[in-house]
Amino acid sequence: MKLAFLISFFNQLSGINFVLYYAPQILESAGFGTSDSLMSSISIGFINLVFTLVGVRLIDSFGRKFLMYIGSIGYIVGLISIGSCFLFNLSSDTLLIFILLFIASHAVGQGAVIWVFISEIFPNSVRAKGQSFGAGVHWVFAALITALTPFVIDLLGNNPGIIFYFFGGMMVIQLLFVYLIMPETRKTSLERMKL
C-alpha cells in the first residue's frame, strides 16, 4: 500500500493536473494572448499524446525505474525552469518550451508508469483493492492540488513561479523515492509479486 500511495502522491505533487487544467491561464499570465494561449494548449495535448505513446513503447524494454528516472529529471529541470521564467520575467516562448519539456517528461515517465506499476505491485489476492486504493489516492490529490494551488498562488503575490519551485522540490524527493525505495517490476510475474 505504501508504494501505491507514494507513486500516486508524487504523481500529483508534480503539479501535472494543475498545469493541464490551468494551461491557458498560466500562459496568459506569462504574456500570451487569449487565442495564443488556447492554441498553445493544443500543443501541450499533442506533446502529452506523443510522449505517452513513447513511454508505453519503452516501458517493457527499459523498465519502470528507468522511465521514472528520465521523467523525474525532466520534471525537475522543467519545473525549476518554469518557475524561473516567472520569477525572472523570461519570454513567454521560453516558458512554453519548458512547459512542453515538463509535459513530455510526465508522459514518458510518471504518466506511463503509474498505472502499470500500481497494477503490478500487489499479489493477485488483493490486486483489485490495491489498485483502487492507488487510484483513489491519485484522484484525491489531483482534486486537492488543482483546487488549492490557485489560492496558494494568490497568497504568494500572484506569481506562480514559487509554486513551480515547490513542485520541482517535490520531484527531487520523488527522484530519491525512485532510487531508494521503488522496486523494478519489469519481467516479474504477477504471481511472484509480494511487495
KELUMKOL-413413 format. One record per residue (C-alpha): x, y, z; residue in one letter; residue number from 0. Coordinates in pm, whole numbers, plus 50000, padded with zeros to 5 digits. Example, Ala and Ser with C-alpha at 12.3 -4.5 7.8 and 13.67 -1.06 7.14 Angstrom:
BEGIN
node c1: 51230, c2: 49550, c3: 50780, residu: a, num: 0 $
node c1: 51367, c2: 49894, c3: 50714, residu: s, num: 1 $
This chain:
BEGIN
node c1: 50000, c2: 50000, c3: 50000, residu: m, num: 0 $
node c1: 50290, c2: 50234, c3: 50079, residu: k, num: 1 $
node c1: 50425, c2: 50209, c3: 49723, residu: l, num: 2 $
node c1: 50083, c2: 50275, c3: 49568, residu: a, num: 3 $
node c1: 50035, c2: 50574, c3: 49797, residu: f, num: 4 $
node c1: 50378, c2: 50721, c3: 49723, residu: l, num: 5 $
node c1: 50370, c2: 50688, c3: 49346, residu: i, num: 6 $
node c1: 50019, c2: 50838, c3: 49336, residu: s, num: 7 $
node c1: 50117, c2: 51114, c3: 49578, residu: f, num: 8 $
node c1: 50425, c2: 51211, c3: 49378, residu: f, num: 9 $
node c1: 50234, c2: 51194, c3: 49052, residu: n, num: 10 $
node c1: 50014, c2: 51478, c3: 49170, residu: q, num: 11 $
node c1: 50281, c2: 51669, c3: 49363, residu: l, num: 12 $
node c1: 50448, c2: 51727, c3: 49027, residu: s, num: 13 $
node c1: 50168, c2: 51974, c3: 48955, residu: g, num: 14 $
node c1: 50074, c2: 51791, c3: 48635, residu: i, num: 15 $
node c1: 49699, c2: 51834, c3: 48665, residu: n, num: 16 $
node c1: 49737, c2: 52194, c3: 48776, residu: f, num: 17 $
node c1: 49935, c2: 52264, c3: 48458, residu: v, num: 18 $
node c1: 49698, c2: 52067, c3: 48235, residu: l, num: 19 $
node c1: 49382, c2: 52223, c3: 48380, residu: y, num: 20 $
node c1: 49512, c2: 52580, c3: 48402, residu: y, num: 21 $
node c1: 49745, c2: 52589, c3: 48098, residu: a, num: 22 $
node c1: 49563, c2: 52876, c3: 47921, residu: p, num: 23 $
node c1: 49565, c2: 53091, c3: 48236, residu: q, num: 24 $
node c1: 49929, c2: 53007, c3: 48310, residu: i, num: 25 $
node c1: 50029, c2: 53104, c3: 47957, residu: l, num: 26 $
node c1: 49820, c2: 53424, c3: 47967, residu: e, num: 27 $
node c1: 49988, c2: 53525, c3: 48293, residu: s, num: 28 $
node c1: 50322, c2: 53493, c3: 48109, residu: a, num: 29 $
node c1: 50215, c2: 53722, c3: 47826, residu: g, num: 30 $
node c1: 50037, c2: 53503, c3: 47573, residu: f, num: 31 $
node c1: 49719, c2: 53643, c3: 47425, residu: g, num: 32 $
node c1: 49396, c2: 53454, c3: 47481, residu: t, num: 33 $
node c1: 49389, c2: 53284, c3: 47140, residu: s, num: 34 $
node c1: 49764, c2: 53207, c3: 47152, residu: d, num: 35 $
node c1: 49728, c2: 53051, c3: 47497, residu: s, num: 36 $
node c1: 49442, c2: 52832, c3: 47376, residu: l, num: 37 $
node c1: 49640, c2: 52726, c3: 47068, residu: m, num: 38 $
node c1: 49943, c2: 52651, c3: 47286, residu: s, num: 39 $
node c1: 49721, c2: 52425, c3: 47497, residu: s, num: 40 $
node c1: 49668, c2: 52217, c3: 47184, residu: i, num: 41 $
node c1: 50046, c2: 52174, c3: 47152, residu: s, num: 42 $
node c1: 50055, c2: 52066, c3: 47518, residu: i, num: 43 $
node c1: 49793, c2: 51799, c3: 47447, residu: g, num: 44 $
node c1: 49979, c2: 51684, c3: 47135, residu: f, num: 45 $
node c1: 50311, c2: 51652, c3: 47322, residu: i, num: 46 $
node c1: 50133, c2: 51462, c3: 47600, residu: n, num: 47 $
node c1: 49988, c2: 51216, c3: 47348, residu: l, num: 48 $
node c1: 50312, c2: 51161, c3: 47155, residu: v, num: 49 $
node c1: 50530, c2: 51110, c3: 47463, residu: f, num: 50 $
node c1: 50272, c2: 50887, c3: 47631, residu: t, num: 51 $
node c1: 50296, c2: 50662, c3: 47326, residu: l, num: 52 $
node c1: 50676, c2: 50673, c3: 47351, residu: v, num: 53 $
node c1: 50658, c2: 50579, c3: 47721, residu: g, num: 54 $
node c1: 50418, c2: 50292, c3: 47655, residu: v, num: 55 $
node c1: 50653, c2: 50166, c3: 47385, residu: r, num: 56 $
node c1: 50962, c2: 50183, c3: 47611, residu: l, num: 57 $
node c1: 50820, c2: 50066, c3: 47945, residu: i, num: 58 $
node c1: 50881, c2: 49694, c3: 47891, residu: d, num: 59 $
node c1: 51213, c2: 49739, c3: 47711, residu: s, num: 60 $
node c1: 51381, c2: 49974, c3: 47959, residu: f, num: 61 $
node c1: 51180, c2: 49917, c3: 48275, residu: g, num: 62 $
node c1: 50969, c2: 50126, c3: 48507, residu: r, num: 63 $
node c1: 51254, c2: 50274, c3: 48712, residu: k, num: 64 $
node c1: 51444, c2: 50392, c3: 48405, residu: f, num: 65 $
node c1: 51140, c2: 50580, c3: 48279, residu: l, num: 66 $
node c1: 51085, c2: 50722, c3: 48628, residu: m, num: 67 $
node c1: 51447, c2: 50847, c3: 48633, residu: y, num: 68 $
node c1: 51401, c2: 51012, c3: 48293, residu: i, num: 69 $
node c1: 51069, c2: 51161, c3: 48399, residu: g, num: 70 $
node c1: 51193, c2: 51280, c3: 48739, residu: s, num: 71 $
node c1: 51497, c2: 51455, c3: 48596, residu: i, num: 72 $
node c1: 51285, c2: 51612, c3: 48321, residu: g, num: 73 $
node c1: 51029, c2: 51719, c3: 48581, residu: y, num: 74 $
node c1: 51298, c2: 51886, c3: 48793, residu: i, num: 75 $
node c1: 51456, c2: 52072, c3: 48501, residu: v, num: 76 $
node c1: 51118, c2: 52169, c3: 48357, residu: g, num: 77 $
node c1: 50960, c2: 52286, c3: 48683, residu: l, num: 78 $
node c1: 51261, c2: 52485, c3: 48804, residu: i, num: 79 $
node c1: 51285, c2: 52643, c3: 48459, residu: s, num: 80 $
node c1: 50912, c2: 52728, c3: 48453, residu: i, num: 81 $
node c1: 50944, c2: 52887, c3: 48796, residu: g, num: 82 $
node c1: 51247, c2: 53084, c3: 48677, residu: s, num: 83 $
node c1: 51058, c2: 53207, c3: 48370, residu: c, num: 84 $
node c1: 50801, c2: 53365, c3: 48602, residu: f, num: 85 $
node c1: 51041, c2: 53497, c3: 48865, residu: l, num: 86 $
node c1: 51285, c2: 53646, c3: 48613, residu: f, num: 87 $
node c1: 51027, c2: 53756, c3: 48353, residu: n, num: 88 $
node c1: 51169, c2: 53542, c3: 48074, residu: l, num: 89 $
node c1: 50989, c2: 53532, c3: 47741, residu: s, num: 90 $
node c1: 50656, c2: 53355, c3: 47706, residu: s, num: 91 $
node c1: 50803, c2: 53142, c3: 47426, residu: d, num: 92 $
node c1: 51075, c2: 53022, c3: 47664, residu: t, num: 93 $
node c1: 50806, c2: 52937, c3: 47920, residu: l, num: 94 $
node c1: 50614, c2: 52733, c3: 47662, residu: l, num: 95 $
node c1: 50928, c2: 52534, c3: 47575, residu: i, num: 96 $
node c1: 50979, c2: 52442, c3: 47941, residu: f, num: 97 $
node c1: 50611, c2: 52357, c3: 47987, residu: i, num: 98 $
node c1: 50639, c2: 52123, c3: 47688, residu: l, num: 99 $
node c1: 50953, c2: 51967, c3: 47842, residu: l, num: 100 $
node c1: 50761, c2: 51919, c3: 48167, residu: f, num: 101 $
node c1: 50466, c2: 51758, c3: 47984, residu: i, num: 102 $
node c1: 50695, c2: 51528, c3: 47780, residu: a, num: 103 $
node c1: 50878, c2: 51424, c3: 48098, residu: s, num: 104 $
node c1: 50549, c2: 51343, c3: 48268, residu: h, num: 105 $
node c1: 50413, c2: 51148, c3: 47973, residu: a, num: 106 $
node c1: 50720, c2: 50931, c3: 47919, residu: v, num: 107 $
node c1: 50784, c2: 50886, c3: 48293, residu: g, num: 108 $
node c1: 50517, c2: 50903, c3: 48562, residu: q, num: 109 $
node c1: 50228, c2: 50917, c3: 48317, residu: g, num: 110 $
node c1: 50329, c2: 50591, c3: 48151, residu: a, num: 111 $
node c1: 50447, c2: 50413, c3: 48466, residu: v, num: 112 $
node c1: 50192, c2: 50487, c3: 48740, residu: i, num: 113 $
node c1: 49904, c2: 50268, c3: 48627, residu: w, num: 114 $
node c1: 50126, c2: 49977, c3: 48520, residu: v, num: 115 $
node c1: 50326, c2: 49992, c3: 48843, residu: f, num: 116 $
node c1: 50019, c2: 50006, c3: 49067, residu: i, num: 117 $
node c1: 49874, c2: 49704, c3: 48888, residu: s, num: 118 $
node c1: 50198, c2: 49507, c3: 48935, residu: e, num: 119 $
node c1: 50288, c2: 49567, c3: 49299, residu: i, num: 120 $
node c1: 50003, c2: 49376, c3: 49461, residu: f, num: 121 $
node c1: 49958, c2: 48999, c3: 49485, residu: p, num: 122 $
node c1: 49657, c2: 48860, c3: 49299, residu: n, num: 123 $
node c1: 49456, c2: 48821, c3: 49620, residu: s, num: 124 $
node c1: 49446, c2: 49198, c3: 49688, residu: v, num: 125 $
node c1: 49525, c2: 49346, c3: 49347, residu: r, num: 126 $
node c1: 49180, c2: 49499, c3: 49288, residu: a, num: 127 $
node c1: 49174, c2: 49663, c3: 49632, residu: k, num: 128 $
node c1: 49531, c2: 49784, c3: 49594, residu: g, num: 129 $
node c1: 49467, c2: 49935, c3: 49253, residu: q, num: 130 $
node c1: 49152, c2: 50103, c3: 49383, residu: s, num: 131 $
node c1: 49347, c2: 50247, c3: 49674, residu: f, num: 132 $
node c1: 49622, c2: 50380, c3: 49444, residu: g, num: 133 $
node c1: 49371, c2: 50532, c3: 49202, residu: a, num: 134 $
node c1: 49179, c2: 50687, c3: 49491, residu: g, num: 135 $
node c1: 49493, c2: 50848, c3: 49635, residu: v, num: 136 $
node c1: 49581, c2: 50975, c3: 49288, residu: h, num: 137 $
node c1: 49246, c2: 51144, c3: 49230, residu: w, num: 138 $
node c1: 49211, c2: 51283, c3: 49583, residu: v, num: 139 $
node c1: 49548, c2: 51455, c3: 49549, residu: f, num: 140 $
node c1: 49460, c2: 51565, c3: 49194, residu: a, num: 141 $
node c1: 49150, c2: 51739, c3: 49328, residu: a, num: 142 $
node c1: 49334, c2: 51894, c3: 49623, residu: l, num: 143 $
node c1: 49629, c2: 52024, c3: 49422, residu: i, num: 144 $
node c1: 49410, c2: 52157, c3: 49143, residu: t, num: 145 $
node c1: 49169, c2: 52326, c3: 49384, residu: a, num: 146 $
node c1: 49425, c2: 52471, c3: 49627, residu: l, num: 147 $
node c1: 49712, c2: 52580, c3: 49401, residu: t, num: 148 $
node c1: 49536, c2: 52891, c3: 49260, residu: p, num: 149 $
node c1: 49469, c2: 53011, c3: 49618, residu: f, num: 150 $
node c1: 49831, c2: 52949, c3: 49717, residu: v, num: 151 $
node c1: 49949, c2: 53148, c3: 49415, residu: i, num: 152 $
node c1: 49722, c2: 53437, c3: 49520, residu: d, num: 153 $
node c1: 49867, c2: 53424, c3: 49872, residu: l, num: 154 $
node c1: 50220, c2: 53435, c3: 49728, residu: l, num: 155 $
node c1: 50154, c2: 53757, c3: 49540, residu: g, num: 156 $
node c1: 50001, c2: 53620, c3: 49221, residu: n, num: 157 $
node c1: 50334, c2: 53494, c3: 49087, residu: n, num: 158 $
node c1: 50320, c2: 53122, c3: 49006, residu: p, num: 159 $
node c1: 50699, c2: 53090, c3: 48997, residu: g, num: 160 $
node c1: 50729, c2: 52991, c3: 49362, residu: i, num: 161 $
node c1: 50472, c2: 52712, c3: 49333, residu: i, num: 162 $
node c1: 50666, c2: 52564, c3: 49040, residu: f, num: 163 $
node c1: 50980, c2: 52565, c3: 49255, residu: y, num: 164 $
node c1: 50780, c2: 52380, c3: 49523, residu: f, num: 165 $
node c1: 50666, c2: 52120, c3: 49268, residu: f, num: 166 $
node c1: 51028, c2: 52090, c3: 49146, residu: g, num: 167 $
node c1: 51144, c2: 52029, c3: 49504, residu: g, num: 168 $
node c1: 50884, c2: 51756, c3: 49541, residu: m, num: 169 $
node c1: 51023, c2: 51592, c3: 49228, residu: m, num: 170 $
node c1: 51371, c2: 51588, c3: 49385, residu: v, num: 171 $
node c1: 51212, c2: 51387, c3: 49668, residu: i, num: 172 $
node c1: 51041, c2: 51166, c3: 49407, residu: q, num: 173 $
node c1: 51380, c2: 51100, c3: 49247, residu: l, num: 174 $
node c1: 51506, c2: 50982, c3: 49587, residu: l, num: 175 $
node c1: 51196, c2: 50760, c3: 49622, residu: f, num: 176 $
node c1: 51271, c2: 50603, c3: 49283, residu: v, num: 177 $
node c1: 51636, c2: 50548, c3: 49372, residu: y, num: 178 $
node c1: 51594, c2: 50426, c3: 49731, residu: l, num: 179 $
node c1: 51253, c2: 50260, c3: 49756, residu: i, num: 180 $
node c1: 51081, c2: 50188, c3: 49425, residu: m, num: 181 $
node c1: 51136, c2: 49829, c3: 49306, residu: p, num: 182 $
node c1: 51176, c2: 49740, c3: 48941, residu: e, num: 183 $
node c1: 50877, c2: 49529, c3: 48842, residu: t, num: 184 $
node c1: 50969, c2: 49466, c3: 48479, residu: r, num: 185 $
node c1: 50987, c2: 49095, c3: 48398, residu: k, num: 186 $
node c1: 50840, c2: 48999, c3: 48736, residu: t, num: 187 $
node c1: 50534, c2: 48780, c3: 48702, residu: s, num: 188 $
node c1: 50221, c2: 48897, c3: 48877, residu: l, num: 189 $
node c1: 50204, c2: 48565, c3: 49062, residu: e, num: 190 $
node c1: 50550, c2: 48624, c3: 49216, residu: r, num: 191 $
node c1: 50475, c2: 48981, c3: 49326, residu: m, num: 192 $
node c1: 50462, c2: 49006, c3: 49705, residu: k, num: 193 $
node c1: 50550, c2: 49369, c3: 49785, residu: l, num: 194 $
